[in-house]
Amino acid sequence: MRNLAPPSGQQEGTGPPSLLLLNARVLTMDRHHAGAQAVAICGNTIAAVGSSSEVAPLAGPATHKIDCGGKTLMPGFVDSHCHVLAQVASLQSIDCSPKAVSSIEALEGVVKRQAEITQAGHWIRGFGYDDLSLLENRHPTRWDLDHAAPNHPVRLDHRSGHASVLNSQALDLAGINETTPDPVEGVIHRDGHTGQPSGLLFEMSGYLRQRLGASRDQAAFQDSVHHLNNTLLGYGITSVQDAGPDNGLDRWRTFQELQSSGPLQCRVTMFAGASRLNEFQSAGLSWGSGGEQLRLGHAKIMLTLTTGALEPSLAALGVMVDNAHRSGFPVAIHAIEQEAIEAAVRVLNDATPLSKPASETSVQPIDRIEHCAECPPQLMAELAKSGCMVVTQPGFIFWNGDNYLERVNASMLPDLYPVGALAKFGIPLAFGSDAPVIDANPWPAIFAAVTRRTSGGRFLPPDDSQRRTITVAEALRMYTSDGANAEGAGHRKGTIQPGKLADLVLLDTDPINAEPDQLREIRAMLTIVGGRVVWERGS
């Protein structure tokens, strides 16, 4: 049995364990001690890991015991890239996803039905439309939305999160007209004949937030947070990393309130918008500030090709990275396309080094590239040299793979979210969902990483000689221990070891021995955060 005191400065419950988990198949994600049968928890911390016969005698009169019945126990999932408040917003929005609407006419229909039950002048929000899945193969326009809801401001967000469509009333409220210049980072799409804004906006979420402020009912917002929390815990997700590029002190305070008032029990590491680091520093906050429940993470930088050129430019990107490093923040660079990834790697190779940890127990921060969606082999060697970590989303192979097979050049298919090839190059990897762009459920993503198969059962690419996958054990580590390492918290969570936070999930199926097709159907039975059972199937 492994049993040790917590690291210096960390607190563990005293006396007998508060909770024993017995008769389990324990996947520790600890490379040195792979398996066990039981876990003892004191307070919020794992106290002992071993066989059931070793752990059971530790119980005291008040110890709660759970017989796991041979089920698999593993660390809670760490979603290393998602958008928490955008997920909440999507729950308050009408469903415009491909499963709900297949044409502009159908889209108008759902907006019109919502308008009939919404007071005139109040906002109508929709989420998840996909122009490529609509019969007309185009984005909706302001005029389409005006036809459906002439008396309401309407905003529909694209499933990618990188585009929005506003109707005329919403454009007026945002102060966007034919004379409004494109913001540096975004594009206001305009009618080719009249020059009038069509309502379609690219990369302008931050711009709209500044212009429009809050457009949601606060009571409904709290209810949606509670619903999202239960959904995440029901997936076995105990920690999330919020990758909002515009995150500032206002968002930090929102997360503080949501966690202190109760509706959000998942641990949150919140990225800091790179342009807003001064806000945090002025408040005495730096990378790693906060506590176990809410922690300040990397400086987020958006590197896009939306305007047709790199934004920011290579020189400007270098300045942003150096500024973050000098401020003690590692960076997380959004880079989807090959050109953006190449630029990010080049800048990281030349960047001002991050400051060294203050002591031997300090965690050395590591820079990250987010997404890395188009990465051919010739780029991977340079990526490996940069020393950065890649946080990617194999779930896109599952959810969008059939679309990729129809629309993406066949020569590029092996290079889309190439987790197997990246792992072979020794590049550190962690997984996230990018929710609400796709479902936060980790299991379809793990299935795709292990098989390179889509939701329709097709292989991507079809040629198996070009198909590189990873093992189930590797995929689980990338969603647990490597995810914790990605945020700089691997010393506190991500594995089942004495002294670490007791964030655990009990599964209905052993993923290591499951058939590949079973992986996407695995379900959580019980989720524990900080030694407390916070979700149970059927409750």
C-alpha positions as CSV (number, residue, x, y, z in Angstrom):
1,M,0.0,0.0,0.0
2,R,1.2,3.5,-0.8
3,N,0.6,6.0,1.9
4,L,2.4,9.3,2.4
5,A,2.0,12.7,3.9
6,P,0.9,15.5,1.5
7,P,3.6,17.8,0.1
8,S,4.8,20.7,2.2
9,G,2.2,23.5,2.5
10,Q,-0.7,21.3,1.6
11,Q,-3.4,20.2,4.0
12,E,-4.8,16.7,4.4
13,G,-7.6,15.5,6.6
14,T,-6.5,14.1,9.9
15,G,-7.6,10.9,11.6
16,P,-9.3,8.0,9.9
17,P,-10.3,8.4,6.2
18,S,-13.6,10.2,5.5
19,L,-14.2,7.9,2.5
20,L,-13.0,4.5,1.3
21,L,-13.5,3.3,-2.3
22,L,-13.1,-0.5,-2.2
23,N,-13.2,-3.4,-4.6
24,A,-12.4,-1.3,-7.7
25,R,-10.1,-1.7,-10.7
26,V,-8.1,1.5,-10.1
27,L,-6.4,3.1,-13.1
28,T,-4.1,5.4,-11.3
29,M,-2.5,7.1,-14.4
30,D,0.7,6.9,-12.3
31,R,3.3,5.4,-14.7
32,H,5.2,4.0,-11.7
33,H,2.2,2.3,-10.0
34,A,-0.3,1.4,-12.6
35,G,-3.1,-0.3,-10.7
36,A,-4.7,-0.9,-7.4
37,Q,-8.0,-2.0,-5.9
38,A,-8.9,0.6,-3.3
39,V,-8.4,4.3,-2.4
40,A,-8.6,6.0,1.0
41,I,-9.6,9.7,1.1
42,C,-9.0,12.1,4.0
43,G,-10.9,15.4,3.5
44,N,-10.2,16.5,0.0
45,T,-7.0,14.5,-0.5
46,I,-6.1,10.9,-1.4
47,A,-4.5,9.3,1.7
48,A,-3.7,5.8,0.5
49,V,-3.9,3.6,-2.5
50,G,-3.5,-0.2,-2.4
51,S,-5.4,-3.4,-2.2
52,S,-8.8,-3.6,-0.6
53,S,-7.4,-5.8,2.2
54,E,-4.8,-3.1,2.9
55,V,-7.1,-0.1,2.7
56,A,-10.3,-1.4,4.4
57,P,-8.7,-1.6,7.9
58,L,-8.0,2.1,7.8
59,A,-11.7,2.9,8.3
60,G,-12.9,4.6,11.4
61,P,-16.4,4.8,12.9
62,A,-17.5,7.7,10.7
63,T,-15.8,6.5,7.5
64,H,-18.1,6.2,4.6
65,K,-17.4,3.2,2.4
66,I,-18.3,2.6,-1.2
67,D,-18.1,-0.9,-2.7
68,C,-17.3,-0.3,-6.3
69,G,-18.3,-3.8,-7.3
70,G,-15.3,-4.3,-9.6
71,K,-16.0,-1.2,-11.6
72,T,-13.1,0.9,-13.0
73,L,-12.0,4.0,-10.9
74,M,-9.8,6.6,-12.5
75,P,-8.9,10.2,-12.1
76,G,-11.5,12.8,-13.1
77,F,-11.2,14.1,-16.6
78,V,-9.4,17.4,-17.2
79,D,-10.9,19.2,-20.2
80,S,-7.9,21.2,-21.2
81,H,-9.6,23.6,-23.7
82,C,-13.2,24.6,-23.5
83,H,-15.4,27.7,-23.1
84,V,-17.4,27.5,-20.0
85,L,-19.5,30.6,-20.3
86,A,-20.1,30.0,-24.0
87,Q,-21.4,26.6,-23.0
88,V,-23.8,28.2,-20.6
89,A,-24.9,30.7,-23.3
90,S,-25.5,27.8,-25.7
91,L,-27.9,26.3,-23.2
92,Q,-29.9,29.5,-23.1
93,S,-30.0,29.7,-26.9
94,I,-32.3,28.1,-29.4
95,D,-30.8,25.0,-31.1
96,C,-29.7,25.9,-34.6
97,S,-27.4,22.9,-35.0
98,P,-27.5,20.6,-38.1
99,K,-29.6,18.1,-36.2
100,A,-32.2,20.8,-35.6
101,V,-32.2,22.7,-38.8
102,S,-31.3,21.8,-42.4
103,S,-32.0,25.0,-44.3
104,I,-32.3,28.7,-44.1
105,E,-36.1,28.3,-44.2
106,A,-36.0,25.9,-41.2
107,L,-33.7,28.3,-39.4
108,E,-36.1,31.2,-40.0
109,G,-38.8,28.9,-38.6
110,V,-37.1,28.2,-35.3
111,V,-36.3,31.9,-34.9
112,K,-39.9,32.9,-35.7
113,R,-41.3,30.4,-33.1
114,Q,-39.0,31.8,-30.5
115,A,-40.1,35.3,-31.4
116,E,-43.8,34.4,-30.8
117,I,-43.0,33.6,-27.2
118,T,-40.5,36.4,-26.5
119,Q,-41.5,39.9,-25.6
120,A,-40.9,42.4,-28.4
121,G,-37.5,44.2,-28.0
122,H,-36.0,41.3,-26.0
123,W,-33.0,39.4,-27.4
124,I,-33.3,36.1,-29.3
125,R,-30.1,34.1,-29.2
126,G,-29.3,31.0,-31.2
127,F,-26.3,28.7,-31.3
128,G,-24.8,26.0,-33.5
129,Y,-25.8,26.8,-37.1
130,D,-23.4,25.4,-39.7
131,D,-23.4,27.1,-43.1
132,L,-22.0,24.0,-44.8
133,S,-24.8,21.8,-43.5
134,L,-27.6,24.1,-44.7
135,L,-29.3,23.3,-47.9
136,E,-28.4,26.7,-49.3
137,N,-24.7,26.1,-48.4
138,R,-24.4,29.7,-47.1
139,H,-24.6,31.7,-43.9
140,P,-27.9,33.3,-43.0
141,T,-28.1,37.1,-43.4
142,R,-29.6,40.0,-41.4
143,W,-32.5,40.0,-43.9
144,D,-33.3,36.3,-43.3
145,L,-33.5,37.0,-39.6
146,D,-35.4,40.3,-40.1
147,H,-38.1,38.2,-41.9
148,A,-38.3,35.8,-39.0
149,A,-38.2,38.3,-36.1
150,P,-38.7,41.9,-37.2
151,N,-39.4,43.1,-33.6
152,H,-36.5,41.6,-31.8
153,P,-32.7,41.8,-31.8
154,V,-31.4,38.5,-33.0
155,R,-28.0,36.9,-32.8
156,L,-27.1,33.5,-34.1
157,D,-23.6,32.1,-33.3
158,H,-21.9,29.7,-35.7
159,R,-21.0,26.2,-34.3
160,S,-17.3,27.1,-34.5
161,G,-17.7,30.1,-32.2
162,H,-15.8,32.2,-34.8
163,A,-18.7,33.8,-36.6
164,S,-22.1,35.4,-35.7
165,V,-25.1,36.7,-37.6
166,L,-27.0,39.7,-36.4
167,N,-30.3,41.0,-37.7
168,S,-30.9,44.7,-38.4
169,Q,-32.1,45.6,-34.9
170,A,-29.1,43.8,-33.3
171,L,-26.7,45.6,-35.7
172,D,-28.2,48.9,-34.7
173,L,-27.7,48.1,-31.0
174,A,-24.1,47.2,-31.7
175,G,-23.5,50.4,-33.7
176,I,-22.6,48.6,-36.9
177,N,-23.5,50.2,-40.2
178,E,-22.1,50.8,-43.7
179,T,-19.5,53.3,-42.3
180,T,-18.2,51.0,-39.4
181,P,-14.6,50.0,-40.1
182,D,-13.6,46.3,-39.7
183,P,-11.9,45.8,-36.3
184,V,-8.3,44.8,-36.5
185,E,-8.9,41.2,-35.6
186,G,-12.3,40.7,-37.4
187,V,-14.3,41.1,-40.5
188,I,-17.7,42.7,-41.1
189,H,-19.1,41.0,-44.2
190,R,-20.8,43.3,-46.6
191,D,-23.3,43.0,-49.5
192,G,-21.3,43.0,-52.7
193,H,-23.7,45.4,-54.4
194,T,-24.7,47.9,-51.7
195,G,-21.8,47.7,-49.2
196,Q,-24.3,47.3,-46.4
197,P,-23.3,44.9,-43.6
198,S,-24.9,41.5,-44.3
199,G,-25.1,40.7,-40.6
200,L,-22.3,38.2,-40.8
201,L,-19.4,38.9,-38.5
202,F,-16.1,37.0,-38.2
203,E,-14.0,36.9,-35.0
204,M,-16.0,39.7,-33.4
205,S,-17.3,38.1,-30.1
206,G,-15.1,40.4,-28.0
207,Y,-16.2,43.4,-30.0
208,L,-19.8,42.5,-29.6
209,R,-19.4,41.9,-25.9
210,Q,-17.9,45.4,-25.5
211,R,-20.7,47.0,-27.5
212,L,-23.7,45.1,-26.3
213,G,-22.8,44.1,-22.7
214,A,-25.0,41.4,-21.1
215,S,-28.1,40.3,-23.1
216,R,-29.2,37.5,-20.9
217,D,-31.5,36.9,-18.0
218,Q,-29.5,36.3,-14.8
219,A,-31.8,33.8,-13.2
220,A,-31.8,31.8,-16.4
221,F,-28.0,32.1,-16.5
222,Q,-27.7,30.6,-13.0
223,D,-30.0,27.7,-13.9
224,S,-27.9,27.1,-17.1
225,V,-24.7,27.0,-15.0
226,H,-26.2,24.4,-12.7
227,H,-27.3,22.4,-15.7
228,L,-23.8,22.6,-17.3
229,N,-22.2,21.6,-14.0
230,N,-24.3,18.5,-13.8
231,T,-23.5,17.7,-17.4
232,L,-19.8,18.0,-16.9
233,L,-19.8,16.0,-13.7
234,G,-22.0,13.4,-15.5
235,Y,-19.2,13.0,-18.0
236,G,-16.7,12.5,-15.2
237,I,-15.1,15.9,-15.9
238,T,-13.8,17.4,-12.6
239,S,-11.6,20.2,-14.0
240,V,-11.9,22.5,-17.0
241,Q,-9.6,25.0,-18.5
242,D,-11.5,28.0,-19.9
243,A,-9.7,29.2,-23.0
244,G,-11.5,32.5,-23.5
245,P,-9.2,35.0,-25.4
246,D,-11.0,38.0,-23.9
247,N,-10.9,36.8,-20.3
248,G,-10.4,39.6,-17.8
249,L,-11.0,40.4,-14.2
250,D,-14.8,40.6,-14.9
251,R,-14.8,36.9,-16.0
252,W,-12.5,36.0,-13.0
253,R,-15.1,37.5,-10.6
254,T,-17.9,35.7,-12.4
255,F,-16.2,32.4,-11.9
256,Q,-15.6,33.3,-8.2
257,E,-19.3,34.1,-7.7
258,L,-20.4,30.9,-9.5
259,Q,-18.2,28.7,-7.4
260,S,-18.9,30.5,-4.1
261,S,-22.7,30.4,-4.6
262,G,-22.7,26.7,-5.5
263,P,-23.8,26.1,-9.1
264,L,-20.3,25.4,-10.4
265,Q,-18.5,22.6,-8.7
266,C,-15.9,21.7,-11.3
267,R,-12.5,23.1,-10.8
268,V,-11.7,25.9,-13.2
269,T,-8.4,27.2,-14.6
270,M,-9.2,30.4,-16.4
271,F,-6.9,31.7,-19.2
272,A,-6.1,35.4,-19.1
273,G,-6.6,37.4,-22.3
274,A,-3.1,38.4,-23.5
275,S,-4.3,42.0,-24.0
276,R,-5.6,42.1,-20.4
277,L,-2.6,40.9,-18.3
278,N,-2.3,44.4,-16.8
279,E,-5.7,44.0,-15.2
280,F,-4.6,40.9,-13.4
281,Q,-1.2,42.2,-12.4
282,S,-2.8,45.4,-11.0
283,A,-5.0,43.1,-8.9
284,G,-2.0,41.2,-7.6
285,L,-2.7,38.1,-9.7
286,S,-0.2,36.2,-11.8
287,W,0.0,32.8,-13.5
288,G,-1.1,30.1,-10.9
289,S,-2.8,32.6,-8.6
290,G,-6.0,31.5,-6.9
291,G,-6.7,28.2,-5.2
292,E,-7.6,24.6,-5.9
293,Q,-11.1,25.6,-7.2
294,L,-10.2,28.6,-9.4
295,R,-6.8,29.2,-10.8
296,L,-5.4,31.7,-13.2
297,G,-3.9,30.1,-16.2
298,H,-2.0,30.8,-19.4
299,A,-2.1,34.1,-21.4
300,K,-4.4,33.3,-24.4
301,I,-3.4,34.6,-27.9
302,M,-5.6,34.3,-30.9
303,L,-3.5,33.7,-34.1
304,T,-5.9,33.6,-37.1
305,L,-6.1,33.9,-40.9
306,T,-9.6,35.3,-40.9
307,T,-8.7,38.6,-42.6
308,G,-6.5,36.7,-45.2
309,A,-3.3,37.5,-43.4
310,L,-1.8,36.4,-40.1
311,E,-3.4,38.4,-37.2
312,P,-1.5,39.4,-35.3
313,S,1.5,39.7,-37.6
314,L,4.7,37.7,-36.8
315,A,6.4,40.7,-35.3
316,A,3.3,41.6,-33.2
317,L,3.0,38.0,-32.0
318,G,6.6,38.0,-30.9
319,V,6.0,41.1,-28.8
320,M,2.8,39.6,-27.2
321,V,4.7,36.4,-26.3
322,D,7.7,38.3,-24.9
323,N,5.4,40.6,-22.9
324,A,3.6,37.6,-21.4
325,H,6.8,35.8,-20.6
326,R,8.3,38.8,-18.9
327,S,5.1,39.0,-16.8
328,G,5.6,35.4,-15.8
329,F,2.7,34.0,-17.9
330,P,3.2,31.1,-20.3
331,V,1.2,31.5,-23.5
332,A,-1.5,29.4,-25.1
333,I,-1.6,30.3,-28.8
334,H,-4.7,29.5,-30.8
335,A,-3.4,28.1,-34.1
336,I,-5.5,26.0,-36.4
337,E,-4.1,26.3,-39.9
338,Q,-0.6,25.1,-40.9
339,E,0.6,28.7,-41.6
340,A,-0.5,29.8,-38.1
341,I,1.1,26.8,-36.4
342,E,4.4,27.5,-38.3
343,A,4.3,31.2,-37.1
344,A,3.6,30.1,-33.5
345,V,6.5,27.7,-33.5
346,R,8.8,30.2,-35.0
347,V,8.0,32.8,-32.4
348,L,8.2,30.4,-29.5
349,N,11.6,29.2,-30.6
350,D,12.8,32.8,-30.6
351,A,10.9,34.1,-27.5
352,T,12.2,35.6,-24.3
353,P,12.6,32.6,-22.0
354,L,10.0,32.2,-19.2
355,S,11.2,33.0,-15.8
356,K,12.6,30.1,-13.8
357,P,10.6,28.7,-10.9
358,A,11.3,30.3,-7.5
359,S,12.2,27.1,-5.8
360,E,12.6,23.4,-6.4
361,T,9.0,22.8,-5.6
362,S,7.7,25.4,-8.0
363,V,6.1,24.2,-11.2
364,Q,7.9,25.2,-14.4
365,P,5.3,26.7,-16.8
366,I,5.2,25.5,-20.3
367,D,3.9,27.2,-23.5
368,R,1.0,25.7,-25.4
369,I,-0.4,25.6,-28.9
370,E,-4.1,25.2,-28.9
371,H,-5.8,23.0,-31.6
372,C,-2.9,22.3,-34.0
373,A,-5.6,21.1,-36.4
374,E,-3.5,21.0,-39.6
375,C,0.0,19.7,-38.8
376,P,1.9,17.8,-41.5
377,P,5.0,15.7,-40.5
378,Q,7.5,18.3,-41.8
379,L,6.2,20.7,-39.2
380,M,6.3,18.3,-36.3
381,A,10.1,18.3,-35.9
382,E,10.1,22.1,-35.5
383,L,7.2,21.8,-33.1
384,A,9.1,19.3,-31.0
385,K,12.1,21.6,-30.9
386,S,10.0,24.5,-29.5
387,G,9.5,22.5,-26.2
388,C,5.8,23.6,-26.2
389,M,2.8,21.4,-25.5
390,V,0.0,20.8,-27.9
391,V,-3.6,20.9,-26.6
392,T,-5.8,19.4,-29.3
393,Q,-9.3,18.1,-29.8
394,P,-9.6,14.6,-31.4
395,G,-13.3,14.9,-30.8
396,F,-13.5,16.9,-34.0
397,I,-12.5,13.7,-35.9
398,F,-15.6,12.0,-34.4
399,W,-18.1,14.8,-34.7
400,N,-16.9,16.5,-38.0
401,G,-14.9,13.7,-39.6
402,D,-17.6,12.8,-42.1
403,N,-17.7,16.4,-43.3
404,Y,-13.9,16.4,-43.6
405,L,-14.1,13.3,-45.8
406,E,-16.5,15.1,-48.1
407,R,-14.9,18.6,-48.2
408,V,-11.2,18.4,-47.3
409,N,-8.5,17.5,-49.9
410,A,-7.6,13.9,-49.4
411,S,-3.9,14.7,-49.1
412,M,-4.6,16.7,-46.0
413,L,-6.7,14.1,-44.1
414,P,-3.8,12.4,-42.3
415,D,-2.7,15.8,-41.0
416,L,-6.0,16.7,-39.3
417,Y,-5.7,16.5,-35.5
418,P,-2.9,14.0,-35.9
419,V,-2.5,12.9,-32.3
420,G,-0.8,9.6,-33.2
421,A,1.9,11.3,-35.3
422,L,2.4,14.1,-32.7
423,A,2.8,11.5,-30.0
424,K,5.4,9.6,-32.1
425,F,7.5,12.8,-32.3
426,G,7.5,13.0,-28.5
427,I,5.4,16.2,-28.4
428,P,3.6,16.5,-25.1
429,L,-0.2,16.3,-25.7
430,A,-3.3,17.0,-23.7
431,F,-6.9,16.8,-24.9
432,G,-9.8,19.2,-24.6
433,S,-13.2,19.5,-26.2
434,D,-13.5,23.1,-27.4
435,A,-17.1,22.9,-26.1
436,P,-19.7,24.2,-27.0
437,V,-18.3,23.8,-30.5
438,I,-18.6,20.0,-30.0
439,D,-20.0,18.0,-27.1
440,A,-17.8,18.0,-24.0
441,N,-18.1,14.2,-23.6
442,P,-14.5,12.8,-23.5
443,W,-15.4,9.3,-24.7
444,P,-16.1,10.0,-28.4
445,A,-12.8,11.9,-28.5
446,I,-11.0,9.0,-26.9
447,F,-12.7,6.6,-29.4
448,A,-11.5,8.9,-32.3
449,A,-8.0,9.2,-31.0
450,V,-7.7,5.4,-30.7
451,T,-9.4,4.5,-34.0
452,R,-9.4,7.6,-36.2
453,R,-13.1,6.8,-36.9
454,T,-15.9,9.3,-37.3
455,S,-19.4,9.2,-35.8
456,G,-20.5,7.6,-39.1
457,G,-18.0,4.8,-38.6
458,R,-15.7,5.9,-41.4
459,F,-11.9,6.0,-41.1
460,L,-10.0,9.2,-41.5
461,P,-8.0,9.0,-43.7
462,P,-9.5,5.9,-45.5
463,D,-5.9,4.7,-46.3
464,D,-4.8,2.7,-43.2
465,S,-1.1,3.1,-44.2
466,Q,-1.4,6.8,-43.3
467,R,-3.5,6.3,-40.2
468,R,-1.6,6.8,-36.9
469,T,-3.4,6.2,-33.6
470,I,-2.6,6.0,-29.9
471,T,-3.5,3.4,-27.2
472,V,-6.4,3.8,-24.8
473,A,-4.0,4.2,-21.9
474,E,-2.2,7.1,-23.8
475,A,-5.6,8.7,-24.6
476,L,-6.7,8.5,-20.9
477,R,-3.4,10.1,-19.7
478,M,-3.9,12.9,-22.2
479,Y,-7.3,13.6,-20.7
480,T,-6.1,13.3,-17.1
481,S,-2.5,13.6,-15.9
482,D,-1.3,15.4,-19.1
483,G,-4.2,17.7,-18.9
484,A,-3.2,18.6,-15.3
485,N,0.3,19.1,-16.5
486,A,-0.9,21.4,-19.3
487,E,-2.2,23.9,-16.7
488,G,0.7,23.5,-14.3
489,A,-1.2,21.5,-11.7
490,G,0.1,18.0,-12.3
491,H,1.7,18.0,-8.8
492,R,-1.9,18.3,-7.3
493,K,-4.2,16.4,-9.6
494,G,-4.5,14.1,-12.6
495,T,-3.3,10.9,-11.1
496,I,-4.5,8.7,-8.2
497,Q,-1.7,9.1,-5.7
498,P,-1.4,9.8,-2.0
499,G,-1.2,13.6,-1.4
500,K,-3.2,14.5,-4.5
501,L,-6.7,16.0,-4.7
502,A,-9.4,13.3,-4.6
503,D,-11.0,14.0,-7.9
504,L,-12.2,10.6,-9.3
505,V,-14.7,9.0,-11.6
506,L,-16.2,5.5,-11.4
507,L,-17.0,4.0,-14.8
508,D,-19.5,1.4,-16.0
509,T,-16.9,-0.2,-18.3
510,D,-13.2,-0.9,-18.1
511,P,-11.8,1.2,-21.0
512,I,-8.5,-0.6,-21.2
513,N,-10.1,-4.0,-22.0
514,A,-13.1,-2.6,-23.9
515,E,-13.7,-3.2,-27.6
516,P,-13.0,-0.1,-29.6
517,D,-16.7,0.4,-30.4
518,Q,-17.5,0.3,-26.7
519,L,-15.3,3.3,-25.9
520,R,-17.7,5.9,-27.2
521,E,-20.5,4.5,-25.0
522,I,-18.7,4.4,-21.7
523,R,-20.6,6.2,-18.9
524,A,-19.7,7.6,-15.5
525,M,-21.4,6.0,-12.5
526,L,-20.1,8.3,-9.8
527,T,-18.0,11.5,-9.8
528,I,-16.0,12.8,-6.8
529,V,-14.5,16.2,-6.5
530,G,-12.3,17.0,-3.5
531,G,-13.3,13.8,-1.7
532,R,-17.1,14.5,-2.0
533,V,-19.5,12.6,-4.1
534,V,-21.0,15.4,-6.3
535,W,-22.8,13.4,-8.9
536,E,-24.2,9.9,-9.1
537,R,-26.0,8.2,-12.0
538,G,-29.7,7.9,-11.3
539,S,-29.7,10.6,-8.6
